[in-house]
Amino acid sequence: MHLIIAEKHIAAKRIANILAPNKLKQVRVSGVDTYEFGSEEDKKIFIGLSGHIVKLDFPKAYNNWQKVEAKELIDADIITASTQVKIVSALKKLGKQATEVTIATDYDREGELIGVEALKILEEVNPDLKFDRVHYSAITPKEIEEAFSKPSKIDFNLADAGHSRQVIDLMWGASLTRYISLAAGRLGNMFLSVGRVQSPTLALIVEREKERDIFVPKPYWELSVNLKTSTDELFQVEHKTSRFWNKEEVDEVLQKIGDKAIVSSIATSTKTDKPPTPFNTTEFIGAASSIGFTAANAMRIAESLYMNGFISYPRTDNTVYPESIDMRAQIEIFSKGPFKEYAKKLLEQKELKPTRGKKETTDHPPIYPASLAKKSELNEQEWKVYELVVRRFFATFAEPAQWETIRARFDINSEEFKANGARLIVPGWRWYYHYNSPEDRLLPKLQEGDELKVLDKKVEDKETQPPGRYGQGRLIRIMEELGLGTKATRHEIISKLYSRAYIHGNPLHPTKTAYAVVEALEKFAPTISKHDMTSKLEADMDRIAEGEIPEEEVLSESREMLFSIFKELDENKDSVSEVLRAGLREDKIIGKCPDCGSNLMVMRSRKGSRFIGCEGYPDCNFALPLPRGGKVIVTDKICEDHDLYHITIINSGKRPWNLGCPHCNFDEWQKSQEEEKKNNNGKIKPKKITDISGIGKVTAEKLEDAGVSGVNDLVEMDAFELAKTTNIPVKKIRNWQDAIA
């Protein structure tokens, strides 16, 4: 039996469907769906994993944070634990019957490691297995059939590089997270996460925020006038001095301006606008970010489109299409369907010559559309991402765009004013790829010497602005430049920073907790906050993949680096704790108490519930409620009415809830309760069955068994019939119904 292993279930099913000569047979093995075809002598069985089916961890003896010092984790044994018991069981069962196995996981470090993990499980039960590897960049019939026609060998060096990343990230993340969390007194779900890539990335965000904090705006003035042509066309021109830094200077110019302007010069030229280069992962995320997708969401959707055969593999550094792809045939796929107009236009070209980016690799091509999708096959977000990929692909083959530019200068009482115009005269690639296209800036027809009427003058007071916060796309580009993370992990790092409540919003805004963690690391363990260390380790992992150095050498070097960091931390243990606790405290301050002027803080009651309370307690009892779940993020936006910071609630897997000013929120809630009382003659209608006095969990279960799952069901039920079914007294049921009515 020949066993074929794909990275995910959907990939296994698609590959099996492509290779099967007849209808597939679906067979469940240990609770896992597999797909097979062929005779008993020549049977092929396909199984999909769930990404990594095993994980690295420390032995249970190291789990106690209070008893085991963080530093001990550096040299601790690392064990492998199963995360997908059913899949592991199915592999072992199939492995005993198999004579050969083909690894058909994604072709990159993670994919190679995932395949090797599965192979090791198979070899435990069948050491004599023959195995090979297939590589593909799109799950399409042509790519899959070609890949299986010429299998190659497993790249164990590439798998070792992936394994070394797992070991290093576990070692650094677990030990430093434990140390910093204990120093800050933040345990349980509120622990402070620290990581080899995560922390330098957070430091970049905090550094940009510090630049904004110390920025001192400088006032300046802009001067413009509105002109009118002899044909009554109106337009605006600006003084040649774009920014006046002295108010007296702009006032002096303003006094000189008369009621006539002369066109002193007109210069017309043509500007060529080159087509964009093919999408690699970083460029794709940047483009998706510009149309409203977060990095994580863009990659999640791209992964789904790849698994369904619509686009090529989305994790790639390559920006040069390989010669092996028949570009004309690829474009011809779109001669039917919603993109036929664009495909046919491209196919008119005698030679299809795509643009080339600076990065060329041999593992995967740039991201391109692999097959034609119907709009009905995808949801709205999937279609937007798919269309983005299709249009970018087309644009890389298109002609340059051409702009006509006009540079006009005007004389108003010896003061020079200017106006620049631009008009798209040859759409070129912009016809195919319309995203973020600049608009035409049209000027009326002008000739040198024309006399124009000055209608009005305008002086605008402005200030210089601080450097902008990083958007997700921009941050990922910087991470790539600095060697932080990989194409497969950068978006995950940003997601982790959100989930740990280090950042919020987009552009990315760090919390006071982020400030505290970065400040402590920069002062007392600067190595972990700088990109040099992690980019060095990334380069070493590349060398492992190339077979230049053994994995153990890199792991040993990593341990030495980590021990030196702990030495710095231990020498400043009290200072580290002080900096962290001060920063964490600041991140809980909501504002000043309206009753006594003390700080209002996010607090917890003895029973563990959260609320906003006054530091002046017990002398002051002012308090505001907070939602039960989620992480509380204190933003920098202040309520004009109550002078309190707005807050955001973050729940894992859900969109952030911008609760706003907690005082305003509470006032609105009270108002809604009063209105509900009025609407119910002074009674507040229960929202859930268990809100009714006398109905607990057990009674609610009885009622649900009788068909009463909500308040409205209870009102509509016949009390006698319900009493018979549940053995609850009729009088009691009627009292409940009266309480609702």
For each residue, the residues with C-beta under 8 A, 3 or more apart:
1: 43 44 45 94 97 98 99
2: 42 43 44 45 98 99 100 101 102
3: 45 47 94 95 98 100 101 102 122
4: 12 15 16 44 45 46 47 101 102 104
5: 12 46 47 48 49 91 101 102 103 104 105 115 118
6: 9 11 12 15 46 47 48 49 104 105
7: 11 48 49 51 104 105 106 111 114 115
8: 11 12 48 49 50 51 307
9: 6 12 13 33 48 50
10: 13 14 48 307 308
11: 6 7 8 14 15 48 104 139 307
12: 4 5 6 8 9 15 16 34 35 46 47 48 104
13: 9 10 16 17 33 35 46 48
14: 10 11 17 18 139 307 308 309
15: 4 6 11 12 18 19 46 104 139 144
16: 4 12 13 19 20 24 35 36 37 44 46
17: 13 14 20 24 35
18: 14 15 139 140 141 144 145
19: 15 16 37 44 144 145 148
20: 16 17 23 24 35 37
21: 37
22: 37
23: 20 37
24: 16 17 20 35 36 37
25: 35 36 37
26: 33 34 35
27: 33 34 35 36 45
28: 31 32 33 34
29: 32 34 47 90 93 94
30: 86 87 89 90 93
31: 28 86 89 90
32: 28 29 47 86 87 89 90
33: 9 13 26 27 28
34: 12 26 27 28 29 45 46 47 90 94
35: 12 13 16 17 20 24 25 26 27 45 46
36: 16 24 25 27 43 44 45 46
37: 16 19 20 21 22 23 24 25 43 44
38: 42 43 44
39: 42 43
40: 43
41:
42: 2 38 39
43: 1 2 36 37 38 39 40
44: 1 2 4 16 19 36 37 38
45: 1 2 3 4 27 34 35 36 94 98
46: 4 5 6 12 13 15 16 34 35 36
47: 3 4 5 6 12 29 32 34 87 90 91 94
48: 5 6 7 8 9 10 11 12 13
49: 5 6 7 8 52 53 84 87 105 114 118
50: 8 9 53 84 87
51: 7 8 110 114
52: 49 55 83 110 113 114 117
53: 49 50 82 83 84 87 88 91 114 117 118 121
54: 80 81 82 83 88 117 121
55: 52 80 81 83
56: 78 79 80 81 166 167 170
57: 78 79 80 81 170
58: 62 63 73 76 77 78 79 170 174
59: 62 76 77 79
60: 63
61: 64 68
62: 58 59 68 72 73 76
63: 58 60 68
64: 61 67 68
65: 68 178 181 182 187
66:
67: 64
68: 61 62 63 64 65 72 73
69: 72
70: 73 174 175 176 178 179 182 566
71: 74 175 179 563 566 570
72: 62 68 69 75 76
73: 58 62 68 70 76 171 174 175 178
74: 71 171 175 559 562 563 566
75: 72 559
76: 58 59 62 72 73
77: 58 59
78: 56 57 58 167 170 171
79: 56 57 58 59
80: 54 55 56 57
81: 54 55 56 57
82: 53 54 85 88
83: 52 53 54 55
84: 49 50 53 87 88
85: 82 88 89
86: 30 31 32 89 90
87: 30 32 47 49 50 53 84 90 91
88: 53 54 82 84 85 91 92 121
89: 30 31 32 85 86 92 93
90: 29 30 31 32 34 47 86 87 93 94
91: 5 47 53 87 88 94 95 118 121 122
92: 88 89 95 96 121 122 124 125
93: 29 30 89 90 96 97
94: 1 3 29 34 45 47 90 91 97 98 122
95: 3 91 92 98 101 121 122 123 124 125 126 129
96: 92 93 125 126
97: 1 93 94
98: 1 2 3 45 94 95 101 122 126 129
99: 1 2 129 130
100: 2 3 129 130 131 132
101: 2 3 4 5 95 98 119 122 129 130 131 132
102: 2 3 4 5 131 132 133 134 148 151
103: 5 115 116 118 119 131 132 133 134 154
104: 4 5 6 7 11 12 15 115 133 134 136 147
105: 5 6 7 49 111 112 114 115 118
106: 7 110 111 114 313 315
107: 111 112 135 136 137 313 363 364
108: 111 112 158 313 315 363 364 488
109: 112 113 158 159 161 162 165 486 488 541 545
110: 51 52 106 113 114 162 488
111: 7 105 106 107 108 114 115
112: 105 107 108 109 115 116 154 155 158 159 162
113: 52 109 110 116 117 158 159 162 163 166
114: 7 49 51 52 53 105 106 110 111 117 118
115: 5 7 103 104 105 111 112 118 119 133 154 159
116: 103 112 113 119 120 154 156 159
117: 52 53 54 113 114 120 121
118: 5 49 53 91 103 105 114 115 121 122
119: 101 103 115 116 122 123 129 131 154
120: 116 117 123 124
121: 53 54 88 91 92 95 117 118 124 125
122: 3 91 92 94 95 98 101 118 119 125 126 129
123: 95 119 120 126 127 129
124: 92 95 120 121 127
125: 92 95 96 121 122
126: 95 96 98 122 123 129
127: 123 124
128:
129: 95 98 99 100 101 119 122 123 126
130: 99 100 101
131: 100 101 102 103 119 154
132: 100 101 102 103 151 152 153 154
133: 102 103 104 115 151 152 153 154 155
134: 102 103 104 147 148 151 152
135: 107 147 152
136: 104 107 139 143 144 146 147
137: 107 143 312 313 364 365
138: 143 306 309 311 312 313 370 371
139: 11 14 15 18 136 143 144 306 307 308 309 370
140: 18 143 144 309 370 371
141: 18 144 145
142: 145 146
143: 136 137 138 139 140 146 147 370
144: 15 18 19 136 139 140 141 147 148
145: 18 19 141 142 148 149
146: 136 142 143 149 150
147: 104 134 135 136 143 144 150 151
148: 19 102 134 144 145 151
149: 145 146
150: 146 147
151: 102 132 133 134 147 148
152: 132 133 134 135
153: 132 133
154: 103 112 115 116 119 131 132 133 159
155: 112 133 158 159 545
156: 116 159 160
157: 160 161 544 545 546 547
158: 108 109 112 113 155 161 162 545
159: 109 112 113 115 116 154 155 156 162 163
160: 156 157 163 164 544 545 550 551
161: 109 157 158 164 165 541 542 544 545 551
162: 109 110 112 113 158 159 165 166
163: 113 159 160 166 167 551
164: 160 161 167 168 541 544 551 554 555
165: 109 161 162 168 169 541
166: 56 113 162 163 169 170
167: 56 78 163 164 170 171 555
168: 164 165 171 172 196 537 554 555 558
169: 165 166 172 173 195 196 197
170: 56 57 58 78 166 167 173 174
171: 73 74 78 167 168 174 175 558 559 562
172: 168 169 175 176 194 195 196 528 558 562
173: 169 170 176 177 193 194 195 196 198
174: 58 70 73 170 171 177 178
175: 70 71 73 74 171 172 178 179 562 566
176: 70 172 173 179 180 194 195 199 528 562 565
177: 173 174 180 181 191 192 193 194 195
178: 65 70 73 174 175 181 182
179: 70 71 175 176 182 183 194 566 569
180: 176 177 183 184 192 194 517 520 521 576 580
181: 65 177 178 184 186 187 191 192
182: 65 70 178 179 185 187
183: 179 180 520 573 576 577 580
184: 180 181 192 516 577 580 581 584
185: 182 577 581
186: 181 190 191 192 584
187: 65 181 182 190 191
188: 191
189:
190: 186 187
191: 177 181 186 187 188
192: 177 180 181 184 186 500 513 517 580
193: 173 177 198 496 500 502
194: 172 173 176 177 179 180 198 199 517 521 528
195: 169 172 173 176 177 198 199 493 496
196: 168 169 172 173 199 200 528 533 534 537
197: 169 200 201 484 485 489 493 534
198: 173 193 194 195 201 202 493 496 497
199: 176 194 195 196 202 203 517 518 521 528 529
200: 196 197 203 204 482 484 528 529 530 531 533 534
201: 197 198 204 205 475 479 484 485 493 494 497
202: 198 199 205 206 497 502 503 510 514 517 518
203: 199 200 206 207 518 521 522 529 530
204: 200 201 207 208 470 475 478 479 531
205: 201 202 208 209 469 470 475 497 503 508 510 514
206: 202 203 209 210 510 514 515 518
207: 203 204 210 211 518
208: 204 205 211 212 467 469 470
209: 205 206 212 213 469 509 510 515
210: 206 207 213 214
211: 207 208 214 215 466 467
212: 208 209 215 466 467 469
213: 209 210
214: 210 211
215: 211 212 466 467
216:
217: 463 464 465 466
218: 245 463 464
219: 245 461 462 463
220: 243 244 245 462 463 464
221: 243 244 247 250 459 460 461 462
222: 238 239 242 243 244 459 460 462
223: 238 239 241 244 250 253 254 457 458 459
224: 236 237 238 239 417 457 458 460
225: 236 237 257 261 412 417 454 455 456 457 458
226: 234 235 236 454 455 456 458
227: 234 235 236 237 261 410 452 453 454 455
228: 232 233 234 452 453 455
229: 232 233 234 235 444 446 450 452
230: 450 451 452
231: 444
232: 228 229
233: 228 229 444
234: 226 227 228 229 455
235: 226 227 229 419 443 444
236: 224 225 226 227 419
237: 224 225 227 261 408 410 417 418 419
238: 222 223 224 242 417 418 419
239: 222 223 224 242 244 253 415 416 417 418
240: 409 415 416 417 418
241: 223 244 253
242: 222 238 239
243: 220 221 222 462
244: 220 221 222 223 239 241 247 249 250 253
245: 218 219 220 249
246: 249 250
247: 221 244 250 251
248: 251 252
249: 244 245 246 252 253
250: 221 223 244 246 247 253 254 459
251: 247 248 254 255
252: 248 249 255 256
253: 223 239 241 244 249 250 256 257 415
254: 223 250 251 257 457 459
255: 251 252
256: 252 253 412 413 414 415
257: 225 253 254 412 413 415 454 457
258: 412 413 454
259: 453 454
260: 412 451 452 453 454
261: 225 227 237 410 411 412 417 451 452 453 454
262: 410 411 412 449 450 451 452
263: 266 408 409 410 446 447 448 449 450 452
264: 409 410 411 416 448
265: 407 408 409 448
266: 263 406 407 408 409 446 447 448
267: 406 407 408
268: 404 405 406 407
269: 404 405 407
270: 402 403 404 405 425
271: 402 403 404 405 422
272: 400 401 402 403
273: 400 401 402 403 428 429 430
274: 355 400
275: 355 395 396 397 398 399 400 401 428 429
276: 355 392 395 396 429 433
277: 283 319 355 356 357 358 396
278: 283 318 319 320 321 354 355 356 357 365 366 367 368 392 393 396
279: 283 284 287 319 366 367 368 389 392 393
280: 283 284 316 317 318 319 357 359 366 367 487
281: 284 285 299 314 315 316 317 367 487 488
282: 285 286 317 476 477 480 487 490
283: 277 278 279 280 286 287 319 357
284: 279 280 281 287 288 298 302 314 367 388 389 392
285: 281 282 288 289 295 298 299 472 473 476 490 491
286: 282 283 289 290 473 474 476 477
287: 279 283 284 290 291 388 392 435 473
288: 284 285 291 293 295 298 385 388 473
289: 285 286 292 293 294 295 298 471 472 473
290: 286 287 435 436 473
291: 287 288 384 388 435
292: 289
293: 288 289 297 298 301 381 384 385
294: 289 297 298 472 506
295: 285 288 289 298 299 472 473 476 490 491 494 495
296: 299 300 491 492 494 495
297: 293 294 300 301 381
298: 284 285 288 289 293 294 295 301 302 385 491
299: 281 285 295 296 302 303 314 491
300: 296 297 303 304
301: 293 297 298 304 305 381 382 385
302: 284 298 299 305 306 311 314 367 385 389
303: 299 300 306 307 314
304: 300 301 307 308 382
305: 301 302 308 310 311 314 373 378 382 385 386 389
306: 138 139 302 303 309 310 311 312 313 314 370
307: 8 10 11 14 139 303 304
308: 10 14 139 304 305
309: 14 138 139 140 306 370 371
310: 305 306 369 370 371 373 378 386
311: 138 302 305 306 314 367 368 369 370 386 389
312: 137 138 306 316 364 365 366 367 368 369 370
313: 106 107 108 137 138 306 316 364 367
314: 281 284 299 302 303 305 306 311 367
315: 106 108 281 364 487 488
316: 280 281 312 313 361 363 364 365 366 367 487
317: 280 281 282 359 361 487
318: 278 280 357 359 360 361 363 364 365 366
319: 277 278 279 280 283 356 357 358 359 360 366
320: 278 356 357 359 360 366
321: 278 325 327 354 365 366 368 396
322: 325 362 365
323:
324:
325: 321 322 330 365 368
326: 329 330
327: 321 330 331 352 354 397
328: 331 332 347 352
329: 326 332 333
330: 325 326 327 333 368 369
331: 327 328 334 335 343 346 347 352 394 397
332: 328 329 335 343 347
333: 329 330 343 369 371 372
334: 331 337 339 340 342 343 369 372 390
335: 331 332 340 343 344 347
336: 340 372
337: 334 340 372 374
338: 375
339: 334 342 343 372 390 394
340: 334 335 336 337 343 344
341: 344 345
342: 334 339 345 346 391 394 431 432
343: 331 332 333 334 335 339 340 346 347 394
344: 335 340 341 347 348
345: 341 342 348
346: 331 342 343 349 352 394 397 398 432
347: 328 331 332 335 343 344
348: 344 345
349: 346 352 397
350:
351:
352: 327 328 331 346 349 397
353: 397
354: 278 321 327 396 397
355: 274 275 276 277 278 396
356: 277 278 319 320 360
357: 277 278 280 283 318 319 320 360 366
358: 277 319
359: 280 317 318 319 320
360: 318 319 320 356 357
361: 316 317 318 364
362: 322
363: 107 108 316 318
364: 107 108 137 312 313 315 316 318 361
365: 137 278 312 316 318 321 322 325 368
366: 278 279 280 312 316 318 319 320 321 357
367: 278 279 280 281 284 302 311 312 313 314 316 389 392
368: 278 279 311 312 321 325 330 365 389 393
369: 310 311 312 330 333 334 372 373 386 389 390 393
370: 138 139 140 143 306 309 310 311 312
371: 138 140 309 310 333
372: 333 334 336 337 339 369
373: 305 310 369 377 378 383 386
374: 337 377 378
375: 338 378 383
376:
377: 373 374
378: 305 310 373 374 375 382 383 386
379: 382 383
380: 383 384
381: 293 297 301 384 385
382: 301 304 305 378 379 385 386
383: 373 375 378 379 380 386 387
384: 291 293 380 381 387 388
385: 288 293 298 301 302 305 381 382 388 389
386: 305 310 311 369 373 378 382 383 389 390
387: 383 384 390 391
388: 284 287 288 291 384 385 391 392 435
389: 279 284 302 305 311 367 368 369 385 386 392 393
390: 334 339 369 386 387 393 394
391: 342 387 388 394 395 432 433 434 435
392: 276 278 279 284 287 367 388 389 395 396 433
393: 278 279 368 369 389 390 396 397
394: 331 339 342 343 346 390 391 397 398 432 433
395: 275 276 391 392 398 429 430 432 433
396: 275 276 277 278 321 354 355 392 393 429
397: 275 327 331 346 349 352 353 354 393 394
398: 275 346 394 395 428 429 431 432 433
399: 275 426 428 429
400: 272 273 274 275 426 428 429
401: 272 273 275 424 426 427 428 429 430
402: 270 271 272 273 424 425 426 428
403: 270 271 272 273 422 423 424 425
404: 268 269 270 271 422 423 425
405: 268 269 270 271 420 421 422
406: 266 267 268 420 421 422 423 443
407: 265 266 267 268 269 418 420
408: 237 263 265 266 267 418 419 420 421 443 446
409: 240 263 264 265 266 416 417 418
410: 227 237 261 262 263 264 416 417 418 419 452
411: 261 262 264 414 415 416 417
412: 225 256 257 258 260 261 262 415 417 454
413: 256 257 258
414: 256 411
415: 239 240 253 256 257 411 412
416: 239 240 264 409 410 411
417: 224 225 237 238 239 240 261 409 410 411 412
418: 237 238 239 240 407 408 409 410
419: 235 236 237 238 408 410 443
420: 405 406 407 408 441
421: 405 406 408 441 442 443
422: 271 403 404 405 406 438 440 441
423: 403 404 406 440 441 442
424: 401 402 403 427 430 440
425: 270 402 403 404
426: 399 400 401 402
427: 401 424 430 431
428: 273 275 398 399 400 401 402 431
429: 273 275 276 395 396 398 399 400 401 432 433
430: 273 395 401 424 427 433 434 437
431: 342 398 427 428 434
432: 342 346 391 394 395 398 429
433: 276 391 392 394 395 398 429 430
434: 391 430 431 437
435: 287 290 291 388 391
436: 290
437: 430 434
438: 422
439:
440: 422 423 424
441: 420 421 422 423
442: 421 423
443: 235 406 408 419 421 446
444: 229 231 233 235
445:
446: 229 263 266 408 443 450
447: 263 266 450
448: 263 264 265 266
449: 262 263
450: 229 230 262 263 446 447
451: 230 260 261 262
452: 227 228 229 230 260 261 262 263 410
453: 227 228 259 260 261
454: 225 226 227 257 258 259 260 261 412 457
455: 225 226 227 228 234
456: 225 226
457: 223 224 225 254 257 454
458: 223 224 225 226
459: 221 222 223 250 254
460: 221 222 224
461: 219 221
462: 219 220 221 222 243
463: 217 218 219 220
464: 217 218 220
465: 217 468
466: 211 212 215 217
467: 208 211 212 215
468: 465 507
469: 205 208 209 212 507 508 509
470: 204 205 208 474 475 478 507 508
471: 289 474 475 506 507 508
472: 285 289 294 295 475 476 491 494 506 508
473: 285 286 287 288 289 290 295 476 477
474: 286 470 471 477 478
475: 201 204 205 470 471 472 478 479 494 508
476: 282 285 286 295 472 473 479 480 490 491 494
477: 282 286 473 474 480 481
478: 204 470 474 475 481 482 484
479: 201 204 475 476 482 484 485 490 493
480: 282 476 477 483 484 487 490
481: 477 478
482: 200 478 479 531 535
483: 480 531 534 535 538 539
484: 197 200 201 478 479 480 490 493 531 534 535 538
485: 197 201 479 489 490 493 534 538
486: 109 489 490 538
487: 280 281 282 315 316 317 480 490
488: 108 109 110 281 315 492
489: 197 485 486 492 493
490: 282 285 295 476 479 480 484 485 486 487 493 494
491: 285 295 296 298 299 472 476 494 495
492: 296 488 489 495 496
493: 195 197 198 201 479 484 485 489 490 496 497
494: 201 295 296 472 475 476 490 491 497 498 503 508
495: 295 296 491 492 498 499
496: 193 195 198 492 493 499 500
497: 198 201 202 205 493 494 500 502 503 508 514
498: 494 495 501 502 503 504 650
499: 495 496 650 652
500: 192 193 496 497
501: 498 504 511 513 631 633 650
502: 193 202 497 498 510 511 513 514 517
503: 202 205 494 497 498 508 509 510 511 514
504: 498 501 509 511 633 635 648 650 656
505: 508 509 635
506: 294 471 472
507: 468 469 470 471
508: 205 469 470 471 472 475 494 497 503 505
509: 209 469 503 504 505 635 636
510: 202 205 206 209 502 503 514 515 518
511: 501 502 503 504 514 515 587 633 634
512: 515 516 583 584 586 587 634
513: 192 501 502 516 517 583 584 587
514: 202 205 206 497 502 503 510 511 517 518
515: 206 209 510 511 512 518 519 583
516: 184 512 513 519 520 579 580 582 583 584 586 587
517: 180 192 194 199 202 502 513 514 520 521 580 583
518: 199 202 203 206 207 510 514 515 521 522 529
519: 515 516 522 523 579 583
520: 180 183 516 517 523 524 525 576 579 580 583
521: 180 194 199 203 517 518 524 525 526 528 529
522: 203 518 519 526 529
523: 519 520 526 572 575 579
524: 520 521 568 569 571 572 575 576 579
525: 520 521 528 529 565 568 569
526: 521 522 523 529 530 568
527: 530 532 533 561 564 565 568
528: 172 176 194 196 199 200 521 525 533 565
529: 199 200 203 518 521 522 525 526
530: 200 203 526 527 533
531: 200 204 482 483 484 534 535
532: 527 535 536
533: 196 200 527 528 530 536 537 561
534: 196 197 200 483 484 485 531 537 538
535: 482 483 484 531 532 538 539
536: 532 533 539 540
537: 168 196 533 534 540 541 554 558
538: 483 484 485 486 534 535 541 542
539: 483 535 536 542 543
540: 536 537 543 544 549 554 557
541: 109 161 164 165 537 538 544 545 554
542: 161 538 539 545 546
543: 539 540 546 548 549 554
544: 157 160 161 164 540 541 547 548 549 550 551 554
545: 109 155 157 158 160 161 541 542
546: 157 542 543
547: 157 544
548: 543 544
549: 540 543 544 553 554
550: 160 544 553 554
551: 160 161 163 164 544 554 555
552: 555 556
553: 549 550 556 557
554: 164 168 537 540 541 543 544 549 550 551 557 558
555: 164 167 168 551 552 558 559
556: 552 553 559 560
557: 540 553 554 560 561
558: 168 171 172 537 554 555 561 562
559: 74 75 171 555 556 562 563
560: 556 557 563 564
561: 527 533 557 558 564 565
562: 74 171 172 175 176 558 559 565 566
563: 71 74 559 560 566 567
564: 527 560 561 567 568
565: 176 525 527 528 561 562 568 569
566: 70 71 74 175 179 562 563 569 570
567: 563 564 570 571
568: 524 525 526 527 564 565 571 572
569: 179 524 525 565 566 572 573 576
570: 71 566 567 573
571: 524 567 568
572: 523 524 568 569 575 576
573: 183 569 570 576 577
574: 577 578
575: 523 524 572 578 579
576: 180 183 520 524 569 572 573 579 580
577: 183 184 185 573 574 580 581
578: 574 575 581 582
579: 516 519 520 523 524 575 576 582 583
580: 180 183 184 192 516 517 520 576 577 583 584
581: 184 185 577 578 584 585
582: 516 578 579 585 586
583: 512 513 515 516 517 519 520 579 580 586 587
584: 184 186 512 513 516 580 581 587 588
585: 581 582 588 589 601
586: 512 516 582 583 589
587: 511 512 513 516 583 584 634
588: 584 585 601 602 603 634
589: 585 586 599 600 601 634 645
590: 599 600 601 602 612 634 644 645 647 662
591: 599 600 638 642 643 644 645
592: 597 598 599 600 643
593: 596 597 598 599 600 614 615 616 620 622
594: 622 642 663
595: 614 616 620 622
596: 593 614 616 619 620 622
597: 592 593
598: 592 593 614 615 616 620
599: 589 590 591 592 593 614 615
600: 589 590 591 592 593 612 613 614 615 622 624 644
601: 585 588 589 590 612 613 614 615
602: 588 590 610 612 626 632 634
603: 588 610 611 612 613
604: 608 609 610 611
605: 608 609 610 611
606:
607:
608: 604 605
609: 604 605 628
610: 602 603 604 605 626 627 628 632
611: 603 604 605 623 624 625 626
612: 590 600 601 602 603 623 624 625 626 662
613: 600 601 603 617 622 623
614: 593 595 596 598 599 600 601 617 620 621 622 623
615: 593 598 599 600 601
616: 593 595 596 598 619 620 622
617: 613 614 620 621
618: 621
619: 596 616
620: 593 595 596 598 614 616 617
621: 614 617 618
622: 593 594 595 596 600 613 614 616
623: 611 612 613 614
624: 600 611 612 662 663 666
625: 611 612 662 666 669
626: 602 610 611 612 632 662
627: 610 630 649 657 659
628: 609 610
629: 649 651
630: 627 649 650 651 657
631: 501 649 650 651
632: 602 610 626 647 648 649
633: 501 504 511 647 648 649 650 656
634: 511 512 587 588 589 590 602 645 647
635: 504 505 509 645 646 647 648
636: 509 645
637: 645 646
638: 591 643 644 645 646
639: 642 643 644 645 646 660 661 663 664
640: 643
641: 661 663 664
642: 591 594 639 661 663 664
643: 591 592 638 639 640
644: 590 591 600 638 639 661 662 663
645: 589 590 591 634 635 636 637 638 639
646: 635 637 638 639 658 659 660 661
647: 590 632 633 634 635 659 660 662
648: 504 632 633 635 656 657 658 659
649: 627 629 630 631 632 633 656 657 659
650: 498 499 501 504 630 631 633 656 657
651: 629 630 631 654 657
652: 499
653:
654: 651 657
655:
656: 504 633 648 649 650
657: 627 630 648 649 650 651 654
658: 646 648
659: 627 646 647 648 649 662 665
660: 639 646 647 664 665
661: 639 641 642 644 646 664 665
662: 590 612 624 625 626 644 647 659 665 666
663: 594 624 639 641 642 644 666 667
664: 639 641 642 660 661 667 668
665: 659 660 661 662 668 669
666: 624 625 662 663 669 670
667: 663 664 670 671
668: 664 665 671 672
669: 625 665 666 672 673
670: 666 667 673 674
671: 667 668 674 675
672: 668 669 675 676
673: 669 670 676 677 684
674: 670 671 677 678
675: 671 672 678 679
676: 672 673 679 680 684 685
677: 673 674 680 682 683 684
678: 674 675 681 682
679: 675 676
680: 676 677 683 684 685
681: 678
682: 677 678
683: 677 680 739
684: 673 676 677 680
685: 676 680 711 740
686: 689 691 692 711 739 740
687: 691 711
688: 691 710 711
689: 686 692 695 700 703 704 708 709 710 711 714
690: 695 696 697 700
691: 686 687 688 711
692: 686 689 695 711 714 736 739 740
693: 739
694: 699 732 735 736
695: 689 690 692 699 700 703 736
696: 690 699 700
697: 690 700 701
698: 701 702
699: 694 695 696 702 703 728
700: 689 690 695 696 697 703 704
701: 697 698 704 705
702: 698 699 705 706 726 728
703: 689 695 699 700 706 708 709 714 722 726
704: 689 700 701 707 708 709
705: 701 702 726
706: 702 703 717 722 725 726
707: 704 713 717
708: 689 703 704 713 714 717 722
709: 689 703 704 713
710: 688 689 713 714
711: 685 686 687 688 689 691 692 714 715 740
712: 715 716
713: 707 708 709 710 716 717
714: 689 692 703 708 710 711 717 733 736 737 740
715: 711 712 737 740 741
716: 712 713
717: 706 707 708 713 714 721 722 733
718: 721 722
719: 722 723 730 733 734 737
720: 723 724 730
721: 717 718 724 725
722: 703 706 708 717 718 719 725 726 728 733
723: 719 720 726 727 728 729 730 733
724: 720 721
725: 706 721 722
726: 702 703 705 706 722 723
727: 723
728: 699 702 722 723 732 733
729: 723 732 733
730: 719 720 723 733 734
731: 734 735
732: 694 728 729 735 736
733: 714 717 719 722 723 728 729 730 736 737
734: 719 730 731 737 738
735: 694 731 732 738 739
736: 692 694 695 714 732 733 739 740
737: 714 715 719 733 734 740 741
738: 734 735 741
739: 683 686 692 693 735 736
740: 685 686 692 711 714 715 736 737
741: 715 737 738
